[in-house]
Amino acid sequence: MEKPDKKSMDDIRLSPAGKMWEASREKLKNTPVFVAGAGSGGSTLVLQLALLGFGAIKVCDSGKIDLSDLNNRFLPGDEHLGMNKALSTESTVNKVCPGVKVGACTQKLDRSNVFDLVGDAGFLFDTFDNPGDRFILSECAVAKGIPHAIISTSGMDAYAAVFHPPKTACYHCIFDKKKLEIIISGLGEKVKNYRENKLPLVSGSLSIGTSIAVNAALKILLDFNNPGYNRFYYFSQDRTGGNVDHTAGYKAMTHLFTDHFRQLCREQGFDWNMNRGRKYLEELTIAADPDCPLCGEKAVKKGDKQ
Amino acid sequence: MIDDFGDNFEAARKEITYAYENVRFFRKHMDEAKLSPEDIRTPGDFGRIPPTEKKHYRKNFPLDVLAKGYTLKDDRLTRFPSAGTTGERLMTVELGLVYMKRAIETMSVYPLIHTIFNRQPLNQVRYAPPNCSDVECANPYSTMQDRLLRDGTLVLAVYHDLLTTPEVILKQNIEEVEKHQPQMYFIDSTHLAFLMRYMRKHGYTPPNGPLLSSYTPCTDVSRRQILENFGRDVHFSEVVAMSEMGYMAMECPVGGLHINTKSYHLEFICNGRPAEPGEMAELYITTLDNGCIPHLRYRTGDVYRFFDSQCLCGHNFPLIRIEGRLRNFLFRNGEIVLTPKELDGIVGAPRWMDMYKMKQTDENDFLFNFIPNEKYEENNEKYIRDELLLKLGPGADLVMEKVDYIPTERSGKFLACVSSEGEKMYSKGFCL
């Protein structure tokens, strides 16, 4: 087979589904996106974005690859052990898709630098596993008015959702920041055990949440209909074994859910505490919480303080 | 079995020997089964001891269940009367220190509450059915001093039939809470949710302090109302306790219910065998403290599931879920169709509801009463009806009624799920 020249190769890579979406190429190539986390979910997601033709991907992670990461990362080989996760992701994607510009950021994201790090990104993907950081990212996305996807995986379970207020609920409508604060103060010094929990991951579930988020981003950025707004996608094969509701992995994914979200799900015949749904993949309808501290009626909006 | 005895087996053996040598009822119980403490050599032998039940302790109280050396006049003993939910009250007396030790061990799952509980002096408030208190709190003429216990607990006044409590008492409750400035609350959640509604209406937010919810299982509807009024900053923990034992299990900050395996030896029994993780099972409990009234393989009548997974909080006490009392389960054709806990999962915490009660009155007849509030809109309850009909199965006749009053049980406790079929099955000796 005759190999095209390098420029043509890059063009083919950066054109989703071949020539079908010719017009979208420039849009994706020129829309910067921000990926928080370059762990199992983040590295998978960056690869998917690169293959789709996203031309400017900033990936942020301050962690290093250790032995426990090797069974759940698609990108690096053993030679990346000890390397920063974002740098490892950048180096691998540059090999697979040389035309894609991946910028690695090795800083620890916090409230003071999040706005600068996210910069002019047109979409924010959150694959962090630290709930505290997730609230910071959500606040940044809402303030910047950019769409924001969350992805989480544990064991054989995964979930994904896209937020873009005021068109949709926000992350704070679904996850309770106060609950996190209560847990941290309630555990006192024992909070160390809670923070250092290492959750199990099954590689087969890694790409489920990321695929939903990447496709949703594609639809939003290209103005397609039905981009998955106000939907919470939950995939679970664990339930077939029963008793997962009390495992640390399941709890880690669900324990911060707001009462508002839990009640919405109950009204759809789905209970996060027990009985749960009846399908492998649940598409739960979500709605903004009128009492949401970030986007609700009583939230302090820009300018309110004046 | 929850930990295959682990370190508890030797302690359980000592308790058996202690009870055999010191408690007349237990010696007779073992003799009738042709067993002596020496026969219990391995964890497997433990199951040979016939279970003990409430009726044994009622019938033999006080002389034959009190260990040698104790009398009811003993100053070291405290009385713990049950509320009498099953129709007859059961009196337990025990060394106060034994109960305290069990409570402190149990509270270790919630470090912040554990720390506050150990502070002295500690202003506490109790708001629970009158039968659960050892002072006269159903009397509207009692004063604050009458209801102030030696340990700093103020027992708030309440009528036996909760919803009939007159406004004058509710007003008094607010004044007393404000004066006492509690640092911790021991409450029945349905009772407190009722008081919260009144407080909210009058714009009163009580002083912040951890809430320990016990006496009856906490419904999500009650929890929502309590948290709404206290604010989301409050530490709320559900506690499982029995008047016979004291504290047994407690909810950790992450929301896992952990059972104390340090103070008790536990057996979860299903079909006469140790249950598997996640299976519904009755809890049998054995005390380990060589106290005044030892309980050996004591049938609690409560159904749980235990789990062998680690909790996010990192505490090692096993996780459980309490399904409720077997006699309150909904049955059809001799099979369990819904437990009180499962029912509560279906109802959830809708903002338009203040209280609910499910009553099975016959094989196919179910009455779901609920008290709506000002947020209620026509047909809000549809999702509950749909899910209930699915669970109850074909042919079930479910009536859903909006009401403005729901009575408490005879004991003064409020049960969100009662069942004539459950009672029948239980009296016929239905066991899991």
Interface residues (C-beta under 8 A of the other chain):
Chain A: D176 K178 K179 E181 I182 I183 S185 G186 L187 G188 E189 K190 K192 N193 Y194 N197 G242 N243 H246 T247 A248 K251 A252 H255 D259 R262 Q263 R266 E267 Q268 G269 D271 N273 M274 N275
Chain B: Y110 P111 L112 I113 T115 R224 L227 R232 D233 V234 H235 C252 P253 V254 G255 G256 P277 G278 R305 F307 S309 Q310 C311 L312 C313 G314 H315 L319 R321 K341 E342 G345 I346 V347 G348 A349 P350 R351 Y383 D386 E387 L390
